[in-house]
Amino acid sequence: MSQDQLPDEFLKLTKIAIRAMLWLNGFAHIVIGLALAASVVMFTWLFFKDVQEAAYAHNLVHGFLHALGTLMLLWSISALISAEIRYLNGSKLVVETFIEVVLVLFLRKLIVMPVQDATPTVEEISMWVGGAFMMGLLYVLIRWSQKQPQ
């Protein structure tokens, strides 16, 4: 139903509803931003705990890969925080941010795979490598299409 089809009596109620939804959306994005900020603190703490455990276990390679996986989660959170800051400053959310986050998570999985408790199968490795390749290709295609004259 378009705006023209609404009776005039609903105009004031519609404006109030839109203002309430805009307010709630703004509030939701502030909550999202604060939650992302809290996750930065938690992932940073987790990174240092991973490093500490690696040093105590005298298994620096295993610990380093695990800690690197935690840093990649922190990188994802940082990308989301940057997107949220741009949104709160009035810019639109861009799809590249979310593709970047997914790509980083694919790469994280590939990095921590060697230190998992269970040995990954060839099919599992192929799935993660293929997914990372597809996400990388999608990212390159989107960036390339944005540079093309409209």
Secondary structure, DSSP 4 states (H G I P E B T S, - for coil): --GGGS-GGGHHHHHHHHHHHHHHHHHHHHHHHHHHHHHHHHHHHHHHHHHHHHHHHT-HHHHHHHHHHHHHHHHHHHHHHHHHHHHHTTPPP-HHHHHHHHHHHHHHHHHHGGGSSSPPPHHHHHHHHHHHHHHHHHHHHHHHHHHS--
